């Protein structure tokens, strides 16, 4: 039988615009409390409502005032609350003030519930999924409820559908941050799914939220689905992979924030969350509320973007004053480097057979010139994740055992149209390495600190490519280096003599990878055609090394450009192994 939900009748007041705005915002409250009982309180802060409306209609600079006036006018639907200077509004899914605001709720009395018992349910079989061993719990308390599982009926779903796992609430006993656990026990009775006795709802999705198939999903899939669903809940606070009910997170006064800001300035502009918690908040590391205070500090400061910027990771909290200068080269803007690495967003599969906790990387000419490392799929297996969804960058350090120095770098996280990368290694490269150097990057016991090593050899002398910035041309220069290199990426004069005196491509051409590949064929390839009808050929290894002079291109990306058929001017040379041909369009 198909049940139909009717929209509640709202007793709205105020002028026409205020009623319309209140009606729109009520739908936000409905979405926030979509799994609450009809008279349970749904609280959303004025700041959160303002942020939502600014995202919907950014042209209005007075959303906070308009929202407060509209909801305050409809006193039969919304109640206004203030706590430590923060304003919130409360309502319920029924469109009336919840019971804890207007008095006891008589809609569902205990006597009535016992008078209409639920029919006996047949307990379905269960299947156990293996627990995740990727990350340890932050505290001993798992993400579980203290009450029995609740049964919900969704007759239009079946066990073979794709579902999104959506927790209804976090347990009321959570006073410390908890970490999303992957150890779950799933019961499937058409549509009922229970996770560790905490009721969750499985429902078909038509939104952008990632869907999973309960019948085949692994622990990582379910963990990701729970994580994504929690991330959309305005009532749940997050730092990294730690979660806590927002209303239970400690708040700080303006005086506290000023003292933290002064402390950061005394520390040179940045410091760790642990130092702030102990030195400014006065909470010792062995105190029972230390974990909660640290979580609260990171979450609350993340809302104060005018004064503070988070530059930590998902496990190591680091804060700086806002508008601090970026770390890295001045030759190219960080946004432009991010655009150059945009292709990494589509290439996310790490190489097979990677050793746990360590990767090997060959330094390209582009990386050497700008002092960067690409946040590709391999490096992403080592480097930490962002602490917050909108985080711009994190501070990461690399220790070089060969030189005895520690390099402070900036990890730029990928966005919707820009790839991620590590910046700030330009001086280290210039002092110790050349393009083609073989590097190893190894994880340490600190989530934001890594070992950066290279293989030392006796000195070698070669004429290697460099950019003459005064003449704005590429040239070969005698170079003595003491690092092991991968010959395929070594740009020597004997291998690429035609690169001498070549001018760099303009930015318009550099932004088009296929045009970079075309120019590379013309610069290094053998022309088997004529001046009027040229036909350039080059090996894949030569193309890969020389194309990375102008912009970053991975081997997978280059091979796709050459073989996908999107660019018919490129083709494989059937007479030679791994050789390609470029014939300009006539």
Protein Blocks (a to p, Z undefined) as FASTA:
>chain_A
ZZdddddddddeddfklmmmmmmmmmmmmmmmmmbcfkbccdddfklmmmmmmmmmmmbm
klmmmmmmmmmmmmmlpccddeehiacddddfkopacfklnoccfkbcfklmmmmccddd
dddddddddddfkbccfblbdcddfbdcdddddfkbcfkbccddddfbdcfklmbdcddd
fbdcdddehjacceehiacdddddfbfbdcddfklocfklmmmmmmmmmmmpmkbccehj
accdfklpccddfklmmmmmmmmmmnoopacfklmmmmmnopafkbmklmmmmmmmmmmm
mmmmmlpccfbdfkbccdddehiaceddfkbcfklmmmmmmmmmmmmcccehiaehiacd
dddfklmmnopacddfklmmmmccdfbfklfbdcdddddfknopacddddddddfkbccd
dehilmmmmmmmcehiacdddddfbfkbccdddddddddddddddddfklopacdddddd
fbdcdfklmccfklmmmlgopacddfklmmmmklmmmmmmmmmmccfbdfklgcddddfk
lmmmmmmmmpccdfklmmmmmmnomammbccdfkbghiacddddZZ
